[in-house]
Amino acid sequence: MPDLAIESEIGGRVAGVDEVGRGPLAGPVTAAAVVLDVRHVPKGLNDSKVLSAKRRNGLWDEILAHADVSVAHASVAEIDQLNVLRASHLAMVRAVAGLATPPDHVLVDGRDVPSGLGCPATPLIKGDTRSLSISAASIVAKICRDRIMVDLAQQHPGYGWETNMGYPSKNHRMALERLGVTPWHRVSFKPVHNMLYQEKFSTD
């Protein structure tokens, strides 16, 4: 289970940062930065992927009630222009910049530290299972992005975004073939790129 050992060792105001949405064919990449109040750490924080939706939503309320939280995104256009890794780093930098008070140090989930954070940072592989700050960030980022995709599903019905969140599920791929590409699809991703190429080829 994650804990605050790394945050305590570093000292000062430590932010956990995580992102969600690198793998989907559609929608933005979303990042969250969270500085927990050590006096009010929600019980049960863990990697968002191992928590039920009900548990995530309960923790969401507790996190927002006591922590400094910032959420930011990188758009589909930025993903296609920069590549998804660089776009996710951009979202992380934006999330850290949006905190009410700048952190002294940032713990980043993953292998790489984004450039431009403005303070020292440490990458943590599987950080959402090691650091409570990153766990909280992973929960916030996932809930925010899921809500975006549910909203977009109402605007573009048929792709199943309300359940697959834009990931390349079988139903999503079939809908892409049947309904075509939306402005929210990432054209730099192979299945979408191939679909556009096929459409262009068929009309030439």
WOVENBEL-V953422 format. One record per residue. N is the residue number from 1. RES is the residue in one small letter. PSI is psi as a letter, one per 30 degrees, with the letter a starting at -180 (999 if undefined). D_LAST is the distance of its C-alpha to the last C-alpha in Angstrom with 2 decimals. Layout:
<<N | RES | PSI | D_LAST> <N | RES | PSI | D_LAST>>
//
This chain:
<<1 | m | k | 56.28> <2 | p | l | 55.34> <3 | d | a | 58.20> <4 | l | g | 59.12> <5 | a | e | 60.67> <6 | i | e | 58.14> <7 | e | e | 58.28> <8 | s | e | 62.08> <9 | e | e | 62.22> <10 | i | e | 60.08> <11 | g | l | 61.93> <12 | g | a | 61.11> <13 | r | j | 58.18> <14 | v | k | 55.51> <15 | a | k | 52.05> <16 | g | k | 49.94> <17 | v | k | 46.17> <18 | d | l | 43.44> <19 | e | l | 39.77> <20 | v | k | 37.62> <21 | g | g | 33.91> <22 | r | e | 32.61> <23 | g | f | 31.12> <24 | p | l | 29.19> <25 | l | f | 25.44> <26 | a | l | 26.14> <27 | g | l | 28.82> <28 | p | l | 31.02> <29 | v | k | 33.49> <30 | t | k | 37.00> <31 | a | l | 40.21> <32 | a | k | 43.83> <33 | a | k | 46.99> <34 | v | k | 50.33> <35 | v | j | 53.91> <36 | l | k | 56.23> <37 | d | j | 59.72> <38 | v | f | 61.86> <39 | r | f | 64.31> <40 | h | i | 61.74> <41 | v | j | 59.39> <42 | p | k | 57.87> <43 | k | k | 58.98> <44 | g | g | 56.39> <45 | l | k | 53.78> <46 | n | l | 51.52> <47 | d | k | 47.97> <48 | s | f | 45.90> <49 | k | f | 44.16> <50 | v | g | 47.51> <51 | l | k | 48.60> <52 | s | l | 47.99> <53 | a | e | 46.21> <54 | k | e | 49.62> <55 | r | e | 51.32> <56 | r | e | 48.65> <57 | n | e | 49.02> <58 | g | e | 52.79> <59 | l | e | 52.66> <60 | w | e | 50.21> <61 | d | e | 52.95> <62 | e | e | 55.56> <63 | i | e | 53.46> <64 | l | f | 52.67> <65 | a | f | 56.32> <66 | h | f | 57.77> <67 | a | l | 55.24> <68 | d | j | 53.45> <69 | v | k | 49.80> <70 | s | k | 46.62> <71 | v | k | 43.00> <72 | a | l | 39.91> <73 | h | l | 36.18> <74 | a | k | 33.23> <75 | s | l | 30.10> <76 | v | e | 26.67> <77 | a | e | 25.56> <78 | e | e | 28.55> <79 | i | e | 27.82> <80 | d | e | 24.30> <81 | q | e | 25.78> <82 | l | e | 29.01> <83 | n | l | 28.47> <84 | v | e | 30.26> <85 | l | e | 33.62> <86 | r | e | 34.01> <87 | a | e | 32.91> <88 | s | e | 35.53> <89 | h | e | 38.11> <90 | l | e | 37.26> <91 | a | e | 37.89> <92 | m | e | 41.17> <93 | v | e | 42.32> <94 | r | e | 41.62> <95 | a | e | 43.56> <96 | v | e | 46.55> <97 | a | f | 46.55> <98 | g | f | 46.74> <99 | l | k | 49.99> <100 | a | e | 52.96> <101 | t | k | 54.97> <102 | p | k | 53.49> <103 | p | l | 54.20> <104 | d | f | 56.35> <105 | h | l | 54.20> <106 | v | k | 50.92> <107 | l | k | 50.33> <108 | v | k | 46.65> <109 | d | k | 45.32> <110 | g | a | 43.65> <111 | r | f | 44.00> <112 | d | l | 43.04> <113 | v | k | 44.47> <114 | p | k | 42.09> <115 | s | k | 43.01> <116 | g | g | 44.32> <117 | l | f | 46.40> <118 | g | g | 49.41> <119 | c | l | 51.96> <120 | p | l | 52.76> <121 | a | l | 50.66> <122 | t | k | 50.84> <123 | p | k | 48.01> <124 | l | j | 49.01> <125 | i | k | 47.16> <126 | k | h | 47.28> <127 | g | f | 48.86> <128 | d | f | 48.37> <129 | t | g | 50.87> <130 | r | e | 53.30> <131 | s | k | 53.47> <132 | l | e | 54.20> <133 | s | e | 52.60> <134 | i | e | 49.28> <135 | s | e | 49.65> <136 | a | e | 50.05> <137 | a | e | 47.00> <138 | s | e | 44.91> <139 | i | e | 46.05> <140 | v | e | 45.36> <141 | a | e | 41.87> <142 | k | e | 40.89> <143 | i | e | 42.31> <144 | c | e | 40.63> <145 | r | e | 37.16> <146 | d | e | 37.61> <147 | r | e | 38.54> <148 | i | e | 35.45> <149 | m | e | 33.23> <150 | v | e | 35.27> <151 | d | e | 34.78> <152 | l | f | 31.02> <153 | a | e | 30.99> <154 | q | e | 32.43> <155 | q | f | 29.63> <156 | h | i | 26.88> <157 | p | l | 28.46> <158 | g | f | 27.26> <159 | y | f | 26.69> <160 | g | g | 30.41> <161 | w | f | 30.92> <162 | e | f | 34.45> <163 | t | e | 35.38> <164 | n | f | 32.95> <165 | m | g | 32.90> <166 | g | f | 29.29> <167 | y | l | 30.06> <168 | p | i | 27.73> <169 | s | l | 29.70> <170 | k | e | 28.50> <171 | n | e | 28.24> <172 | h | e | 26.26> <173 | r | e | 23.71> <174 | m | e | 23.50> <175 | a | e | 23.16> <176 | l | e | 20.34> <177 | e | e | 18.39> <178 | r | e | 19.60> <179 | l | f | 19.51> <180 | g | a | 16.93> <181 | v | k | 17.77> <182 | t | l | 20.47> <183 | p | f | 21.63> <184 | w | f | 24.38> <185 | h | k | 22.37> <186 | r | j | 22.65> <187 | v | f | 19.26> <188 | s | f | 21.20> <189 | f | k | 22.35> <190 | k | e | 20.71> <191 | p | e | 20.12> <192 | v | e | 18.47> <193 | h | e | 16.47> <194 | n | e | 15.27> <195 | m | e | 14.38> <196 | l | e | 12.28> <197 | y | e | 10.53> <198 | q | e | 10.01> <199 | e | e | 8.76> <200 | k | e | 6.18> <201 | f | e | 5.30> <202 | s | f | 5.73> <203 | t | f | 3.81> <204 | d | 999 | 0.00>>
//
